[in-house]
């Protein structure tokens, strides 16, 4: 009888601890789980600047909540800007995690209190960024660092990109760009590596891990290179297109102002690739469009 009494007393206690542990896991799981895919992409309004002609420029970025999936959302009902849209220059290919200063939209001087909204639907969830001329959201023009008017004024790099020829996937080609710069600002050697969202997370699992299983993030040489004070550099991204393109190297310092990068395509479609030349203070961008055919197009040639 005594043994039974002890068992009766022990069972409720064990159940209580089990319920508490389950409740604790349920409470904290949403905060530490990381997802390869299946989540939405949040557009972000980052602020506005006033232009010399009296108009205004609205600046946007986005936050892709996935750690591996880079979704493509064509211009249209699921990726539109209103008013004046649906196409006002926004991306259709979305890299993972935080992507700041992705693009800008110019509005006229008489904009007043009107709103500019970017709506994006991914995996059935619609997110929106609404921009308006809130005084507190005015930001500095990129490249103005408070230097005196007598100091040399930095000019953005010049960038010329050779139009790439069409090709069939899977295949690679060499992207050629010519970059010149005024040598400003002066290089200050190595800076500190960025931390936080700019640092790729250390996760477990292979590249083709199943949905919602964390994976090892591939090294992002472009971001690592951006953390160094190395003068002018060039990088490429997919701005619009059906799939990721691998760029090798991800970021390159031009040699005698010439920069060559190997681009590898795995899926057919029309791509808009964006080249970015930066002197670490000012950036110049150029877009090129390339048509990538399927295996049948290669056979036809």
C-alpha positions as a Markdown table, in Angstrom:
| # | Residue | x | y | z |
|---|---|---|---|---|
| 1 | Unk | 0.0 | 0.0 | 0.0 |
| 2 | Unk | 2.8 | 2.4 | 0.8 |
| 3 | Unk | 4.3 | 1.8 | -2.6 |
| 4 | Unk | 1.1 | 2.6 | -4.3 |
| 5 | Unk | 0.7 | 5.8 | -2.4 |
| 6 | Unk | 4.2 | 6.9 | -3.4 |
| 7 | Unk | 3.4 | 6.1 | -7.1 |
| 8 | Unk | 0.2 | 8.1 | -6.9 |
| 9 | Unk | 2.0 | 11.1 | -5.5 |
| 10 | Unk | 4.8 | 10.8 | -8.0 |
| 11 | Unk | 2.7 | 10.6 | -11.2 |
| 12 | Unk | 1.0 | 14.0 | -10.8 |
| 13 | Unk | 4.4 | 15.6 | -10.1 |
| 14 | Unk | 5.9 | 14.0 | -13.2 |
| 15 | Unk | 3.0 | 15.1 | -15.3 |
| 16 | Unk | 3.3 | 18.7 | -13.9 |
| 17 | Unk | 7.0 | 18.9 | -14.8 |
| 18 | Unk | 6.3 | 17.5 | -18.3 |
| 19 | Unk | 3.5 | 20.0 | -18.9 |
| 20 | Unk | 5.8 | 22.8 | -17.8 |
| 21 | Unk | 8.6 | 21.7 | -20.1 |
| 22 | Unk | 6.2 | 21.4 | -23.0 |
| 23 | Unk | 4.8 | 24.9 | -22.3 |
| 24 | Unk | 8.3 | 26.3 | -22.1 |
| 25 | Unk | 9.2 | 24.8 | -25.5 |
| 26 | Unk | 6.0 | 26.1 | -27.0 |
| 27 | Unk | 6.7 | 29.6 | -25.7 |
| 28 | Unk | 10.2 | 29.9 | -27.0 |
| 29 | Unk | 10.2 | 27.9 | -30.2 |
| 30 | Unk | 8.9 | 30.7 | -32.4 |
| 31 | Unk | 11.8 | 32.9 | -31.4 |
| 32 | Unk | 14.7 | 30.5 | -32.1 |
| 33 | Unk | 13.5 | 28.5 | -35.1 |
| 34 | Unk | 15.0 | 29.4 | -38.5 |
| 35 | Unk | 13.4 | 28.4 | -41.7 |
| 36 | Unk | 15.0 | 27.4 | -45.0 |
| 37 | Unk | 11.8 | 28.3 | -46.9 |
| 38 | Unk | 8.1 | 28.8 | -46.8 |
| 39 | Unk | 8.0 | 32.2 | -45.2 |
| 40 | Unk | 7.1 | 35.7 | -46.5 |
| 41 | Unk | 9.2 | 38.7 | -47.6 |
| 42 | Unk | 8.6 | 42.0 | -45.9 |
| 43 | Unk | 9.0 | 45.2 | -47.9 |
| 44 | Unk | 10.6 | 48.0 | -45.9 |
| 45 | Unk | 10.3 | 51.8 | -46.3 |
| 46 | Unk | 13.7 | 53.2 | -45.3 |
| 47 | Unk | 13.1 | 57.0 | -45.6 |
| 48 | Unk | 13.1 | 59.8 | -48.1 |
| 49 | Unk | 15.4 | 62.5 | -49.4 |
| 50 | Unk | 14.7 | 65.8 | -51.1 |
| 51 | Unk | 15.9 | 66.3 | -54.6 |
| 52 | Unk | 17.5 | 69.4 | -56.1 |
| 53 | Unk | 14.5 | 69.9 | -58.4 |
| 54 | Unk | 12.1 | 70.1 | -55.4 |
| 55 | Unk | 10.9 | 66.5 | -55.8 |
| 56 | Unk | 11.5 | 63.6 | -53.4 |
| 57 | Unk | 12.9 | 60.1 | -53.5 |
| 58 | Unk | 11.5 | 57.3 | -51.5 |
| 59 | Unk | 14.0 | 54.6 | -50.5 |
| 60 | Unk | 13.0 | 50.9 | -50.1 |
| 61 | Unk | 14.6 | 47.6 | -49.0 |
| 62 | Unk | 13.2 | 44.3 | -48.0 |
| 63 | Unk | 13.5 | 41.5 | -45.4 |
| 64 | Unk | 13.3 | 37.9 | -46.6 |
| 65 | Unk | 12.5 | 35.8 | -43.6 |
| 66 | Unk | 13.9 | 32.6 | -45.2 |
| 67 | Unk | 17.5 | 31.5 | -44.6 |
| 68 | Unk | 17.8 | 29.6 | -47.9 |
| 69 | Unk | 14.9 | 30.3 | -50.3 |
| 70 | Unk | 15.2 | 33.3 | -52.6 |
| 71 | Unk | 11.7 | 33.6 | -54.2 |
| 72 | Unk | 10.9 | 35.1 | -57.5 |
| 73 | Unk | 7.7 | 37.3 | -57.6 |
| 74 | Unk | 6.9 | 38.7 | -61.1 |
| 75 | Unk | 5.6 | 42.3 | -61.5 |
| 76 | Unk | 1.8 | 42.2 | -61.2 |
| 77 | Unk | -0.8 | 41.7 | -58.5 |
| 78 | Unk | 1.7 | 40.0 | -56.2 |
| 79 | Unk | 4.5 | 42.6 | -56.6 |
| 80 | Unk | 3.2 | 46.0 | -57.2 |
| 81 | Unk | 3.6 | 49.7 | -56.3 |
| 82 | Unk | 0.7 | 52.1 | -56.1 |
| 83 | Unk | 0.2 | 54.7 | -57.4 |
| 84 | Unk | 2.0 | 54.7 | -60.7 |
| 85 | Unk | 2.6 | 50.9 | -60.8 |
| 86 | Unk | 2.6 | 48.1 | -60.8 |
| 87 | Unk | 6.2 | 48.4 | -62.1 |
| 88 | Unk | 8.2 | 51.2 | -60.6 |
| 89 | Unk | 11.6 | 49.5 | -60.7 |
| 90 | Unk | 11.3 | 47.1 | -57.8 |
| 91 | Unk | 13.1 | 43.7 | -57.8 |
| 92 | Unk | 11.4 | 40.4 | -58.7 |
| 93 | Unk | 14.2 | 38.2 | -57.3 |
| 94 | Unk | 14.6 | 38.4 | -53.5 |
| 95 | Unk | 17.8 | 37.4 | -51.7 |
| 96 | Unk | 17.7 | 36.0 | -48.2 |
| 97 | Unk | 17.5 | 38.0 | -45.0 |
| 98 | Unk | 18.0 | 41.8 | -44.8 |
| 99 | Unk | 18.6 | 43.7 | -48.0 |
| 100 | Unk | 18.8 | 47.5 | -47.4 |
| 101 | Unk | 18.7 | 50.3 | -50.0 |
| 102 | Unk | 17.4 | 48.0 | -52.7 |
| 103 | Unk | 15.8 | 50.6 | -54.9 |
| 104 | Unk | 14.2 | 54.1 | -54.9 |
| 105 | Unk | 11.1 | 55.7 | -56.4 |
| 106 | Unk | 11.0 | 59.4 | -57.3 |
| 107 | Unk | 7.8 | 61.5 | -56.7 |
| 108 | Unk | 7.1 | 65.1 | -57.7 |
| 109 | Unk | 7.4 | 68.2 | -55.6 |
| 110 | Unk | 3.7 | 68.5 | -55.0 |
| 111 | Unk | 3.5 | 65.0 | -53.5 |
| 112 | Unk | 2.2 | 66.5 | -50.2 |
| 113 | Unk | 0.6 | 63.9 | -47.8 |
| 114 | Unk | 0.0 | 61.2 | -50.4 |
| 115 | Unk | 1.2 | 57.7 | -49.8 |
| 116 | Unk | 3.3 | 55.3 | -51.9 |
| 117 | Unk | 2.7 | 51.6 | -51.1 |
| 118 | Unk | 4.8 | 48.6 | -52.2 |
| 119 | Unk | 2.8 | 45.3 | -51.8 |
| 120 | Unk | 4.5 | 41.9 | -52.0 |
| 121 | Unk | 2.8 | 38.5 | -51.7 |
| 122 | Unk | 4.9 | 35.4 | -51.0 |
| 123 | Unk | 3.5 | 32.0 | -50.0 |
| 124 | Unk | 0.0 | 33.5 | -49.8 |
| 125 | Unk | 0.9 | 36.2 | -47.3 |
| 126 | Unk | 0.8 | 39.9 | -48.4 |
| 127 | Unk | 3.1 | 42.4 | -46.8 |
| 128 | Unk | 3.2 | 46.1 | -47.5 |
| 129 | Unk | 5.6 | 49.0 | -47.0 |
| 130 | Unk | 3.9 | 52.5 | -47.0 |
| 131 | Unk | 6.0 | 55.6 | -47.7 |
| 132 | Unk | 5.1 | 59.2 | -47.0 |
| 133 | Unk | 6.9 | 62.4 | -46.2 |
| 134 | Unk | 7.0 | 62.1 | -42.5 |
| 135 | Unk | 9.5 | 64.8 | -41.4 |
| 136 | Unk | 11.3 | 62.4 | -39.0 |
| 137 | Unk | 11.9 | 60.0 | -41.8 |
| 138 | Unk | 14.1 | 62.3 | -43.9 |
| 139 | Unk | 17.5 | 60.7 | -44.4 |
| 140 | Unk | 20.9 | 62.0 | -45.6 |
| 141 | Unk | 21.8 | 61.6 | -49.2 |
| 142 | Unk | 24.2 | 58.7 | -49.4 |
| 143 | Unk | 27.8 | 59.9 | -49.5 |
| 144 | Unk | 27.3 | 63.1 | -47.5 |
| 145 | Unk | 29.4 | 62.6 | -44.4 |
| 146 | Unk | 29.6 | 66.2 | -43.1 |
| 147 | Unk | 32.8 | 67.1 | -44.8 |
| 148 | Unk | 33.6 | 70.8 | -45.2 |
| 149 | Unk | 32.8 | 72.5 | -48.5 |
| 150 | Unk | 36.5 | 73.2 | -49.1 |
| 151 | Unk | 37.4 | 69.5 | -49.0 |
| 152 | Unk | 37.6 | 67.5 | -52.3 |
| 153 | Unk | 34.1 | 66.4 | -53.3 |
| 154 | Unk | 33.9 | 62.7 | -54.0 |
| 155 | Unk | 32.4 | 61.7 | -57.3 |
| 156 | Unk | 30.7 | 58.3 | -57.9 |
| 157 | Unk | 32.5 | 55.7 | -59.9 |
| 158 | Unk | 31.8 | 55.5 | -63.7 |
| 159 | Unk | 30.6 | 52.1 | -64.9 |
| 160 | Unk | 30.3 | 50.7 | -68.4 |
| 161 | Unk | 29.0 | 47.1 | -68.8 |
| 162 | Unk | 29.5 | 45.2 | -72.0 |
| 163 | Unk | 26.1 | 43.6 | -73.1 |
| 164 | Unk | 26.3 | 39.8 | -72.7 |
| 165 | Unk | 25.3 | 37.5 | -75.5 |
| 166 | Unk | 22.4 | 35.1 | -75.2 |
| 167 | Unk | 23.1 | 31.5 | -74.1 |
| 168 | Unk | 21.5 | 28.3 | -73.1 |
| 169 | Unk | 21.3 | 26.9 | -69.6 |
| 170 | Unk | 23.0 | 25.3 | -67.9 |
| 171 | Unk | 26.0 | 27.4 | -69.0 |
| 172 | Unk | 28.4 | 30.2 | -67.9 |
| 173 | Unk | 29.6 | 33.4 | -69.4 |
| 174 | Unk | 32.0 | 36.2 | -68.5 |
| 175 | Unk | 30.6 | 39.6 | -67.6 |
| 176 | Unk | 32.9 | 42.4 | -68.4 |
| 177 | Unk | 32.7 | 45.9 | -66.9 |
| 178 | Unk | 35.0 | 48.9 | -67.0 |
| 179 | Unk | 35.2 | 51.1 | -63.9 |
| 180 | Unk | 36.9 | 54.4 | -63.3 |
| 181 | Unk | 37.1 | 56.4 | -60.1 |
| 182 | Unk | 38.5 | 59.7 | -58.7 |
| 183 | Unk | 40.4 | 57.9 | -55.8 |
| 184 | Unk | 38.1 | 59.4 | -53.2 |
| 185 | Unk | 37.5 | 58.7 | -50.4 |
| 186 | Unk | 41.1 | 57.6 | -49.4 |
| 187 | Unk | 41.3 | 54.0 | -48.3 |
| 188 | Unk | 41.8 | 53.5 | -44.6 |
| 189 | Unk | 42.8 | 49.9 | -44.5 |
| 190 | Unk | 40.8 | 47.1 | -42.9 |
| 191 | Unk | 37.6 | 48.0 | -41.1 |
| 192 | Unk | 35.8 | 45.8 | -38.6 |
| 193 | Unk | 33.6 | 43.0 | -39.9 |
| 194 | Unk | 29.9 | 43.8 | -39.8 |
| 195 | Unk | 27.9 | 41.9 | -37.2 |
| 196 | Unk | 24.3 | 41.1 | -36.8 |
| 197 | Unk | 22.1 | 40.5 | -39.8 |
| 198 | Unk | 25.0 | 41.2 | -42.1 |
| 199 | Unk | 26.9 | 38.2 | -40.8 |
| 200 | Unk | 25.7 | 34.9 | -42.2 |
| 201 | Unk | 24.3 | 32.6 | -39.5 |
| 202 | Unk | 26.0 | 29.3 | -38.6 |
| 203 | Unk | 23.4 | 26.6 | -39.2 |
| 204 | Unk | 23.4 | 22.8 | -39.7 |
| 205 | Unk | 22.4 | 20.8 | -42.7 |
| 206 | Unk | 23.3 | 20.4 | -46.4 |
| 207 | Unk | 22.4 | 22.9 | -49.1 |
| 208 | Unk | 19.5 | 20.8 | -50.2 |
| 209 | Unk | 18.1 | 20.3 | -46.7 |
| 210 | Unk | 14.4 | 19.8 | -46.4 |
| 211 | Unk | 12.1 | 22.7 | -45.8 |
| 212 | Unk | 12.3 | 24.2 | -42.3 |
| 213 | Unk | 15.6 | 22.4 | -41.5 |
| 214 | Unk | 18.4 | 24.9 | -40.8 |
| 215 | Unk | 21.4 | 24.7 | -43.2 |
| 216 | Unk | 24.9 | 25.9 | -43.3 |
| 217 | Unk | 24.9 | 29.3 | -44.9 |
| 218 | Unk | 27.3 | 29.6 | -47.9 |
| 219 | Unk | 30.1 | 32.2 | -47.5 |
| 220 | Unk | 29.1 | 35.6 | -49.0 |
| 221 | Unk | 32.3 | 37.0 | -50.3 |
| 222 | Unk | 30.6 | 40.2 | -51.5 |
| 223 | Unk | 29.5 | 41.1 | -48.0 |
| 224 | Unk | 32.9 | 40.1 | -46.5 |
| 225 | Unk | 34.7 | 42.3 | -49.1 |
| 226 | Unk | 32.4 | 45.2 | -48.3 |
| 227 | Unk | 33.6 | 45.1 | -44.7 |
| 228 | Unk | 37.1 | 46.1 | -45.9 |
| 229 | Unk | 38.3 | 49.6 | -46.8 |
| 230 | Unk | 39.8 | 48.6 | -50.2 |
| 231 | Unk | 38.8 | 51.4 | -52.6 |
| 232 | Unk | 36.6 | 50.8 | -55.6 |
| 233 | Unk | 35.0 | 47.4 | -56.1 |
| 234 | Unk | 32.4 | 45.8 | -58.3 |
| 235 | Unk | 29.7 | 43.2 | -57.5 |
| 236 | Unk | 26.7 | 41.7 | -59.4 |
| 237 | Unk | 23.3 | 40.6 | -58.3 |
| 238 | Unk | 20.1 | 39.2 | -59.9 |
| 239 | Unk | 17.6 | 42.0 | -60.0 |
| 240 | Unk | 15.0 | 40.2 | -62.0 |
| 241 | Unk | 14.9 | 36.6 | -63.2 |
| 242 | Unk | 13.6 | 33.1 | -62.5 |
| 243 | Unk | 16.5 | 31.8 | -60.5 |
| 244 | Unk | 19.7 | 32.5 | -58.6 |
| 245 | Unk | 22.9 | 33.1 | -60.6 |
| 246 | Unk | 26.3 | 32.3 | -59.2 |
| 247 | Unk | 28.9 | 35.0 | -59.6 |
| 248 | Unk | 32.5 | 34.2 | -59.3 |
| 249 | Unk | 34.0 | 36.1 | -57.6 |
| 250 | Unk | 31.1 | 37.7 | -55.8 |
| 251 | Unk | 33.0 | 40.9 | -55.4 |
| 252 | Unk | 36.1 | 42.0 | -57.4 |
| 253 | Unk | 38.6 | 44.9 | -57.3 |
| 254 | Unk | 39.1 | 46.0 | -60.9 |
| 255 | Unk | 42.6 | 45.5 | -62.4 |
| 256 | Unk | 43.5 | 48.6 | -64.5 |
| 257 | Unk | 39.8 | 49.5 | -64.2 |
| 258 | Unk | 38.7 | 46.2 | -65.9 |
| 259 | Unk | 36.6 | 43.8 | -63.9 |
| 260 | Unk | 35.6 | 40.3 | -65.2 |
| 261 | Unk | 33.2 | 38.0 | -63.3 |
| 262 | Unk | 32.0 | 34.5 | -64.3 |
| 263 | Unk | 28.2 | 34.1 | -64.2 |
| 264 | Unk | 26.6 | 30.6 | -64.1 |
| 265 | Unk | 23.0 | 30.1 | -65.1 |
| 266 | Unk | 21.1 | 26.9 | -64.2 |
| 267 | Unk | 17.6 | 27.9 | -65.4 |
| 268 | Unk | 16.2 | 29.3 | -68.7 |
| 269 | Unk | 14.5 | 32.7 | -68.7 |
| 270 | Unk | 15.0 | 36.4 | -69.1 |
| 271 | Unk | 17.4 | 37.9 | -66.5 |
| 272 | Unk | 18.1 | 41.5 | -65.5 |
| 273 | Unk | 21.5 | 41.5 | -63.8 |
| 274 | Unk | 22.6 | 44.6 | -61.9 |
| 275 | Unk | 26.3 | 45.7 | -61.6 |
| 276 | Unk | 27.3 | 47.8 | -58.6 |
| 277 | Unk | 30.5 | 49.8 | -58.6 |
| 278 | Unk | 31.2 | 51.4 | -55.2 |
| 279 | Unk | 34.0 | 53.5 | -53.7 |
| 280 | Unk | 32.6 | 52.6 | -50.3 |
| 281 | Unk | 30.8 | 55.9 | -50.1 |
| 282 | Unk | 29.0 | 56.4 | -53.4 |
| 283 | Unk | 27.6 | 53.7 | -55.8 |
| 284 | Unk | 26.9 | 53.5 | -59.5 |
| 285 | Unk | 24.6 | 50.9 | -60.9 |
| 286 | Unk | 24.0 | 49.5 | -64.4 |
| 287 | Unk | 21.5 | 46.9 | -65.5 |
| 288 | Unk | 22.0 | 44.4 | -68.4 |
| 289 | Unk | 19.3 | 42.0 | -69.7 |
| 290 | Unk | 20.2 | 38.5 | -70.9 |
| 291 | Unk | 18.0 | 35.8 | -72.4 |
| 292 | Unk | 18.9 | 32.3 | -71.3 |
| 293 | Unk | 17.4 | 29.6 | -73.4 |
| 294 | Unk | 16.8 | 25.9 | -72.6 |
| 295 | Unk | 18.8 | 22.9 | -73.9 |
| 296 | Unk | 16.7 | 22.9 | -77.1 |
| 297 | Unk | 17.9 | 26.4 | -78.0 |
| 298 | Unk | 21.5 | 25.2 | -77.8 |
| 299 | Unk | 20.7 | 22.2 | -80.0 |
| 300 | Unk | 19.1 | 24.5 | -82.6 |
| 301 | Unk | 22.4 | 26.4 | -83.0 |
